[in-house]
């Protein structure tokens, strides 16, 4: 039974309701993160190829007109990035060689040549299997000196010399073909003009030149006139030489030695006369021997008259 003297006290106390817990919708009761709340703003998408502003070159160049002009070479920042990476890869791989400035120092030139495989001296260029004709070596040496002065690489030198030798070979072959045509044409003309005396006249020229100082005969026959015609294939030159030969040898006597002497003619006459005595029938059948005998007699008579 309650005490009648106890009076209930009313305490003026505010009762605070417990705060409601903050629930993160992105966390499930399993502790895993799920999709963000629907009211969260989505991240901005990456720019696409065509999303760059039209003035990206000006912005990238920082207001430098020369840089902006160089950036005109690239269609997009992506192309610029690709070019940068490609250049870096070449540097790492050693594909980019040093270059020479206008006033390069000797040590810079030496480093440049070493990087490009250029020898220290012109005569040390590696020509590979390229063969240089003996007569053309002085010209090739001059070319190598010039090539070295402008730092041509061995590949460049070999390519240039290969082109030169090919052109020279073509020129030589063309000259040989032309000389053969000139020779054939001259022979046809002189055979028609001299008839049966063609071979005799050629032999007379040979005998005449055999009497020249050693080496002069070949120099004359291998020489050329001003128009490039070989002397030995020039009808005009051969006619002149035949005239000289016949002045020395009116009878047109040709001896194997190339030197006409009274003794050589007498020896040949005696040989033919022996055939006449021992085998007259053979002599009578041989018209060439008869003509030769008459030729020799005429020459001997002309020498006695002189």
C-alpha positions as CSV (number, residue, x, y, z in Angstrom):
1,X,0.0,0.0,0.0
2,X,1.5,3.3,-1.0
3,X,2.6,5.8,1.4
4,X,0.0,8.5,1.4
5,X,2.6,11.1,2.2
6,X,4.7,10.5,-0.8
7,X,4.0,12.8,-3.6
8,X,5.1,11.9,-7.2
9,X,7.6,14.4,-8.6
10,X,7.3,15.4,-12.1
11,X,10.7,16.0,-13.5
12,X,10.8,18.4,-16.4
13,X,13.1,16.3,-18.5
14,X,13.0,16.1,-22.3
15,X,13.2,12.6,-23.6
16,X,15.4,12.5,-26.7
17,X,14.6,9.8,-29.1
18,X,17.7,7.9,-30.3
19,X,19.1,9.2,-33.6
20,X,18.2,7.1,-36.6
21,X,21.3,5.4,-38.0
22,X,22.7,6.7,-41.3
23,X,22.4,4.0,-43.8
24,X,24.9,3.8,-46.7
25,X,23.0,2.3,-49.5
26,X,26.2,1.4,-51.2
27,X,27.1,-1.0,-48.4
28,X,25.1,-4.2,-48.1
29,X,24.8,-6.3,-45.0
30,X,27.4,-8.5,-46.5
31,X,30.0,-5.7,-46.4
32,X,30.3,-5.4,-50.3
33,X,30.1,-2.1,-52.1
34,X,27.3,-2.0,-54.6
35,X,26.3,0.6,-57.1
36,X,26.4,4.2,-55.8
37,X,23.2,5.9,-54.8
38,X,21.1,7.0,-57.7
39,X,21.4,10.7,-56.7
40,X,25.3,10.6,-57.1
41,X,26.6,12.5,-60.2
42,X,28.3,10.2,-62.8
43,X,32.0,10.7,-63.7
44,X,32.7,12.7,-66.9
45,X,33.5,10.4,-69.9
46,X,36.9,10.4,-71.4
47,X,37.2,12.7,-74.4
48,X,36.8,11.0,-77.8
49,X,39.0,11.6,-80.8
50,X,37.0,14.5,-82.1
51,X,36.3,16.1,-78.7
52,X,39.4,18.3,-78.5
53,X,38.9,22.0,-78.9
54,X,39.7,23.5,-82.2
55,X,42.5,25.6,-80.6
56,X,44.3,22.7,-78.9
57,X,47.5,23.6,-80.8
58,X,47.5,27.1,-79.5
59,X,46.9,25.9,-75.9
60,X,49.6,23.2,-76.2
61,X,52.1,25.6,-77.6
62,X,51.6,28.1,-74.8
63,X,51.3,31.0,-77.1
64,X,54.5,30.2,-79.0
65,X,53.8,30.8,-82.7
66,X,56.6,28.6,-83.9
67,X,55.5,25.7,-81.7
68,X,51.9,26.1,-82.9
69,X,53.1,26.1,-86.5
70,X,55.0,22.8,-85.9
71,X,51.9,21.3,-84.3
72,X,50.1,21.8,-87.6
73,X,51.9,18.7,-88.8
74,X,49.7,16.6,-86.5
75,X,46.0,15.9,-87.0
76,X,45.2,15.4,-83.3
77,X,46.8,15.2,-79.9
78,X,46.7,11.5,-80.3
79,X,48.8,11.7,-83.4
80,X,51.2,14.0,-81.5
81,X,51.5,11.5,-78.7
82,X,52.2,8.6,-81.1
83,X,54.9,10.6,-82.8
84,X,56.5,11.5,-79.4
85,X,56.5,7.8,-78.3
86,X,57.9,6.7,-81.7
87,X,60.8,9.2,-81.4
88,X,61.6,8.1,-77.9
89,X,61.6,4.5,-79.0
90,X,64.1,5.3,-81.8
91,X,66.4,7.1,-79.3
92,X,66.4,4.1,-77.0
93,X,67.1,1.8,-79.9
94,X,69.9,3.9,-81.2
95,X,68.2,4.6,-84.5
96,X,68.6,8.3,-84.2
97,X,72.2,9.4,-85.2
98,X,73.9,12.6,-84.2
99,X,73.9,15.4,-86.7
100,X,76.4,18.1,-87.6
101,X,75.9,21.8,-87.2
102,X,77.3,24.3,-89.6
103,X,80.4,25.1,-87.5
104,X,80.9,21.6,-86.0
105,X,84.1,21.1,-83.9
106,X,86.6,18.4,-84.8
107,X,85.5,16.2,-82.0
108,X,81.9,16.5,-83.1
109,X,82.8,15.6,-86.6
110,X,84.7,12.6,-85.3
111,X,81.7,11.5,-83.2
112,X,79.4,11.9,-86.2
113,X,81.6,9.8,-88.5
114,X,82.0,7.1,-85.9
115,X,78.2,6.9,-85.4
116,X,77.6,6.6,-89.1
117,X,80.5,4.2,-89.9
118,X,82.4,6.8,-91.9
119,X,86.2,6.0,-91.8
120,X,88.7,8.4,-90.5
121,X,90.4,8.6,-94.0
122,X,89.1,8.5,-97.5
123,X,91.2,5.5,-98.5
124,X,89.6,3.4,-95.8
125,X,86.1,3.3,-97.2
126,X,84.8,-0.2,-97.4
127,X,83.8,-0.7,-101.1
128,X,82.6,-4.3,-100.6
129,X,82.9,-6.5,-103.7
130,X,83.0,-3.4,-106.0
131,X,86.0,-3.8,-108.4
132,X,87.6,-0.6,-109.7
133,X,89.5,-0.9,-113.0
134,X,93.2,-0.1,-112.6
135,X,93.0,2.8,-115.1
136,X,90.1,4.4,-113.1
137,X,91.6,4.3,-109.6
138,X,93.0,7.8,-109.7
139,X,89.5,9.2,-110.5
140,X,88.0,7.0,-107.8
141,X,90.5,8.2,-105.3
142,X,89.5,11.8,-106.1
143,X,85.9,10.9,-105.7
144,X,86.5,9.2,-102.3
145,X,88.3,12.3,-101.0
146,X,85.4,14.5,-102.1
147,X,82.9,12.1,-100.6
148,X,84.8,12.0,-97.3
149,X,84.9,15.8,-97.1
150,X,81.1,15.9,-97.1
151,X,80.8,12.9,-94.8
152,X,79.1,10.4,-97.2
153,X,78.4,7.1,-95.5
154,X,79.9,3.9,-96.9
155,X,76.5,2.9,-98.3
156,X,76.2,6.2,-100.1
157,X,79.8,5.8,-101.5
158,X,79.2,2.3,-102.7
159,X,75.9,3.2,-104.3
160,X,77.5,6.2,-106.1
161,X,80.5,4.2,-107.3
162,X,78.3,1.3,-108.5
163,X,76.3,3.8,-110.6
164,X,79.5,5.2,-112.0
165,X,81.0,1.8,-112.9
166,X,77.7,0.7,-114.5
167,X,77.6,3.9,-116.6
168,X,81.3,3.5,-117.6
169,X,80.7,-0.2,-118.5
170,X,77.7,0.8,-120.7
171,X,79.8,3.5,-122.4
172,X,82.7,1.1,-123.1
173,X,80.3,-1.5,-124.6
174,X,78.7,1.2,-126.7
175,X,82.1,2.4,-127.9
176,X,83.2,-1.2,-128.8
177,X,79.9,-1.8,-130.7
178,X,80.4,1.5,-132.6
179,X,84.0,0.7,-133.4
180,X,83.0,-2.7,-134.8
181,X,80.5,-1.0,-137.1
182,X,83.0,1.5,-138.3
183,X,85.6,-1.2,-139.0
184,X,83.1,-3.3,-140.9
185,X,82.0,-0.3,-143.0
186,X,85.6,0.7,-143.7
187,X,86.5,-2.8,-144.8
188,X,83.5,-3.0,-147.1
189,X,84.4,0.3,-148.7
190,X,88.1,-0.5,-149.2
191,X,87.4,-4.0,-150.5
192,X,85.1,-2.5,-153.1
193,X,87.8,0.1,-154.0
194,X,91.0,-2.0,-153.9
195,X,89.5,-5.3,-155.1
196,X,92.1,-8.1,-155.1
197,X,94.7,-5.7,-153.8
198,X,92.9,-5.2,-150.5
199,X,94.9,-7.8,-148.5
200,X,98.2,-6.7,-150.1
201,X,97.5,-3.1,-149.3
202,X,96.7,-3.9,-145.6
203,X,99.9,-6.0,-145.4
204,X,101.8,-3.1,-146.9
205,X,100.5,-0.8,-144.1
206,X,101.4,-3.4,-141.5
207,X,105.0,-3.8,-143.0
208,X,105.3,0.0,-143.1
209,X,104.3,0.4,-139.4
210,X,106.5,-2.5,-138.3
211,X,109.5,-0.4,-139.3
212,X,108.4,2.3,-136.8
213,X,110.0,2.6,-133.4
214,X,108.9,0.0,-130.9
215,X,105.4,0.6,-129.6
216,X,104.5,3.3,-132.1
217,X,102.7,0.9,-134.4
218,X,100.2,-0.1,-131.7
219,X,99.8,3.5,-130.6
220,X,98.9,4.6,-134.1
221,X,96.5,1.8,-134.8
222,X,94.8,2.1,-131.5
223,X,94.7,5.9,-131.7
224,X,91.7,7.9,-132.9
225,X,91.1,10.8,-135.2
226,X,89.5,14.0,-133.9
227,X,86.0,12.7,-134.7
228,X,86.6,9.6,-132.6
229,X,87.2,7.2,-135.6
230,X,89.9,4.6,-134.9
231,X,92.9,5.3,-137.2
232,X,93.1,1.6,-138.1
233,X,89.5,1.7,-139.3
234,X,89.6,5.0,-141.2
235,X,89.5,4.7,-145.0
236,X,91.2,8.1,-145.4
237,X,94.0,7.1,-143.0
238,X,94.6,3.7,-144.6
239,X,94.7,5.2,-148.1
240,X,97.3,7.6,-146.9
241,X,99.4,4.9,-145.3
242,X,99.1,2.7,-148.3
243,X,100.4,5.6,-150.4
244,X,103.5,5.9,-148.2
245,X,104.0,2.2,-148.2
246,X,103.9,2.0,-152.0
247,X,106.3,4.9,-152.3
248,X,108.8,2.9,-150.3
249,X,107.8,-0.3,-152.0
250,X,106.5,0.4,-155.6
251,X,106.2,-3.3,-156.4
252,X,104.1,-3.9,-153.3
253,X,106.4,-6.6,-151.9
254,X,105.3,-7.9,-148.5
255,X,107.7,-10.1,-146.5
256,X,106.8,-12.0,-143.3
257,X,109.3,-10.2,-141.1
258,X,107.7,-6.8,-142.0
259,X,111.1,-5.4,-143.0
260,X,111.9,-5.5,-146.7
261,X,115.5,-6.1,-147.6
262,X,117.2,-7.1,-150.8
263,X,118.3,-10.3,-149.1
264,X,114.8,-11.3,-148.1
265,X,113.6,-10.7,-151.6
266,X,116.4,-12.6,-153.1
267,X,115.8,-15.5,-150.8
268,X,112.1,-15.7,-151.8
269,X,113.0,-15.4,-155.5
270,X,115.4,-18.3,-155.2
271,X,112.7,-20.4,-153.4
272,X,110.2,-19.9,-156.2
273,X,112.8,-20.5,-158.9
274,X,113.7,-23.8,-157.2
275,X,110.0,-24.8,-157.5
276,X,110.1,-23.8,-161.1
277,X,113.1,-26.1,-161.8
278,X,112.0,-29.1,-159.7
279,X,108.2,-29.0,-160.2
280,X,107.4,-26.8,-163.2
281,X,103.8,-28.2,-163.4
282,X,103.1,-27.1,-159.8
283,X,104.4,-23.7,-160.6
284,X,102.3,-23.4,-163.7
285,X,99.2,-24.3,-161.8
286,X,99.8,-21.8,-159.0
287,X,98.8,-18.4,-160.3
288,X,99.5,-16.7,-157.0
289,X,103.1,-18.0,-157.0
290,X,103.5,-16.7,-160.5
291,X,102.2,-13.2,-159.5
292,X,104.4,-13.2,-156.5
293,X,107.4,-14.0,-158.5
294,X,106.7,-11.2,-160.9
295,X,106.2,-8.8,-158.0
296,X,109.5,-9.7,-156.4
297,X,111.4,-9.2,-159.7
298,X,109.8,-5.8,-160.2
299,X,110.8,-4.8,-156.7
300,X,114.4,-6.0,-157.2
301,X,114.7,-4.1,-160.5
302,X,113.4,-0.9,-158.9
303,X,116.0,-1.2,-156.2
304,X,118.8,-1.6,-158.7
305,X,117.6,1.3,-160.7
306,X,117.5,3.5,-157.6
